[in-house]
Amino acid sequence: MPVEVMRATLGILAIFLSTNFARCADADRKQPDEESLRSYMAGEYDLIGRKPNSTATYTGHLTLRNENGVLQVTGTIGGKTDKCVARFDTVAGDDRIPVLRMHFHRDGFECDATYRWQSDPDNYPRFTGYVYLAETKSPGLEALFPIHK
């Protein structure tokens, strides 16, 4: 194959790939469909975590319910149950990375949590996030795994 033809082919391929990547980047910046996400996320989860400002770990159970357009959260850790509402938000400025935020009480403290989600191999949601207290030096960590019934 002549060198000119190879260069032209590579040039066309480069243009195609850059256009495709730009289109994917724009799609990633679109706001998520919150109703679909609430339905997708609704369910029961095993919770594994590490307390903020500590190396102490814990386990628990979390339930997400889609009720009247609101994602209701019920979490139980160490026999204590707390309820709150989860809300969708974005982080990282212009990148607008979608996250799920929660504000709840645990062990007598007000906590805030920020979770990212992804689909596991069976297409169920899985969450990982940070848990913060008002004076957090080291955030806590949590992972939520769907319970398959």
Disulfide bonds with the S-S distance in Angstrom:
none
